[in-house]
Amino acid sequence: MLARLASNRLHEIRRIFSQPTRSFSTALNYHLDSPDNNPDLPWEFNEANKQKAKEIISHYPSNYKQSAVIPLLDLAQQQHGGWLPVSAMNAVAKVIEVAPIRVYEVATFYSMFNRTKVGKYHLLVCGTTPCMIRGSRDIEAALLNHLGVKRNEVTKDGLFSVGEMECMGSCVNAPMITVADYSNGSEGYTYNYYEDVTPERVVEIVEKLRKGEKPPHGTQNPKRIMCGPEGGNTTLLCEPKPPPCRDLDAC
């Protein structure tokens, strides 16, 4: 019995490691060399980002350069089209003068760091309770069905991928998605929230991005102003009092 259980478990582990596509970020807590992701591939910050890296490091005491690991990984991810190969992590480790394992620990802990390729537009659906109650599963299903992919897969044209993110702090405007735009590298990188979305609206957003347009971010509900109540305020409508006089001579 034990031998059979052990054999089944070993078979399951081999199957997981042989899968051609794997989940992003914290779910991918190991590394397997591949032709486009191995430590022998050269990687370094480009000239513009070398200057940005110096500026980032300047915010920290000289003996605490390792504290810059998160913003430097983010910069490397932007430069590399939205994901972090092991050679990029090694480059960051060299810049901040730490052992590479210290950088790997950070990259595998935070879900904002992608360990495999993503689309030029990486769509992240909030899956936490407020958004889920307001229909985030329908939002994700609409995106996956429209793009013809599974979660964490990239479309054949390389433009889009869909992932899930935990709470992004926009609960009052649930459900919401964010779009990480890597289409123009680190120079044009944006990370925008689209709130109060519907299945129909997220498909419209995708098609606008496909055309190279930049749909307005923020709430997608025309009856709401930013995070205010739908339809406008219904309480606290009295005229605000004038500010107290600060000019003693005038008073």
N, C-alpha and C positions, 0 to 999 in steps of 0.2 A: 504493500500500500504506500509506504513512505517513498519507495523508489519510484513508483508511478507518479506520485505528486511532485517529486523533485524533477522528474523528466518533463512533466507537463509545464512546470514553472520555467525550466530552462528553455523549452520550446517557445514559451510566451515571450521571454526576454529577447531571444533571437529574432522573433517576429517584429517586435517593437523597434529593435536596432536596424532592421533591414527595410523599414518603411521608407519610401522615397520622399514623402512629405511628413513633416512633424510640426507640432505646435510651436508657437513662438515663445520667447521670453522665459518666464520662470518654469513653464512646463518642459522646456528644453534645457535641462540642467547638466547635460553632458555634451562633449564635443566629439564629433567624428570627422576626420579629415576628408575633404572632397576637393575636386579640381578647382572650385572657386572659393574654397574656404579652408585654408591650411596655413600654418605658420611660415612656410617657405615663400609665400607670395609677398612681394614688397608692398608696403603701405606706409605713407606718411602724409601729414597735413600738407595741403597745398600752400602756396606762399601767403595768400590772403588769410587762411585759417591759422597759419603759424603766428601771424601777428595777433589774431583773435585769441589764440591760446596763451600767448604772452600776457595779453591784457587780462584774461581770466585769472591766470596764476598770480598776477600782481595784486589781486584782492585779498590774498592770503599771506600770512607771515612766511618768511623764507623757509622756516623749518616745518611748515605745515602745507607744503605743496600738494600732498596727497589729498587734501580736502577739496581740491579742484576736480576730483575724478568724475563726478556726475556731470558738471557742465562740459567737461572735455569729451566725455563719452557721447553726450548729446551732439556736440559739434562734429565729432567723427561720424556719427550716424547720419547727420544731415549731409555731410560730404559724400558718404558712400551710398546715397540713394535710399536711405531709410532702414538700413540694417547694419549690424556690427559683425564683420568677420573677425576671426581670432587675431589676424595680423594687425587689425586696427586697434584692438584692445592691447596688444603688445606694444604698439606705438605709444598709446596713452601711458602705459606703465613706464616706458622709457622717459617720457617727458616729465612725469612727476616723481621719477626715481624710486619706484617701488617694485616689488616682485610681481610678475604678471598675475599670479593667483589672487592678489589683492584687488585687481581690476576685474577679474573673472567673477569674483564674489559679488561685486556690485552689479555687474551686467546681468547676472542670473537671478538677482533678487528683485530688481525693479522691473515691473511689467512694461514700462515705457521704452525699454531697450529691446529691440527685435533681433533675434539671433538667426533668423533666416530671412530670405528675400521677401519684400513686400512690394505692393504696387506703388506707382508714382503718387497715387492718391490712396492713402491708407485710411479706411473708414472704420472708426471704432464706435461700437454701439455700447452705451451704458447698460449694464445688466443688473444693477443693484435695485433693491426693493422698490423705491418710488418710481423709477422708470419701468420696472417690470410690471407694476400694478397699472401703469398708464399705457402699456402695450409695447414694450421694447422688443418682445419676442416677435411680434408682427412686423416691427421695423426691420429687424435682422432678416426675417424670412423674405420680406420684400426685396431687400438688397441682394441676398443670395440667389433668389429666383431670377431677378432681373439680370444679374451678371453671370449666372450660370456657373457659380463656384460653390465650394463648401467653405465653412469658416476656416480662415488662415490660409486659403489658397489664393493664388494670384491669377488674374485673367490672362488669357493667352496673349493679349496685346501688351501685357505688362503694366497697364494703366491702373488697375484697381485691385485691392485686397480688402477683406472684411475681417475684423477681429472684434473681440469683446474687451471692454475695460470696466473695471470696478468704478465706484462712485467718483464722478468728476466734479461734484460740488454744485451742480445746477439743478438740484432736486425740485425747486419751485417751478421750473419750466420743463418738467419731465413730460414726455420722453425726449432724450437728446442723443445726438451723435457728435463726434468730433472728426474733423478731416485733417490729417497730417499731410501736407502738400510738399512732396519732395521733387516735384516736376522741374524745378529750376535750381536744384542743389542747395547748398547752405546759404547762398546769396539771396535766394527768393523764397526760402523756407517759411511756411506759415502753419499755424496750428489753431484752427478755428472751431468754435462751438456752433452747432445748429440745434436750436431748442424748439420745443413745442412741435416736433415733427410728426408727420403722418406717413403711412406706407407710400402714399401717392407722392408726397412732397420729397421724400428721400430719393425716389426714382428721378424726379425732376432735377434735383441737385446733382445726381450722378451724370445726367445727360448734359447739363450745363458745363460741368467740369470736363466732360469728354470733348466738348466743343472749344475748350480753352477759356471759357467764361469763368468769372469769379462771382458766384451767387452771394448775395448779402448774407452775412452770418448773424448770429444772435437769434432772437425769437422769430419763428416763422408764422406766428399767429398775428394777423393784422389787427386783431382786437386788443392786443396787449402792447404796452410800452415797456420795453426792457423786461424787468421781472415784476412789474406792477400787476394788479388784478385785471383779469379779462374784463373789458368793458369800461375800465377806468375806476377811479376811487369812488367809494360810496360813503365813506366816513372821513372825518377830519377835514372838512371842506371849508372851514372858516378862513377868513383872510389872515395871512400871517402878520404878526405885529412887526413894526419897524425895528431895526436893530437899535440898541442903546447908543446915545450920543457919545462919541469918543473925543470930540473937540470941545474942551472946556470953555474956550473963549466964545465959541458959537453958542454954547448953552447959556 
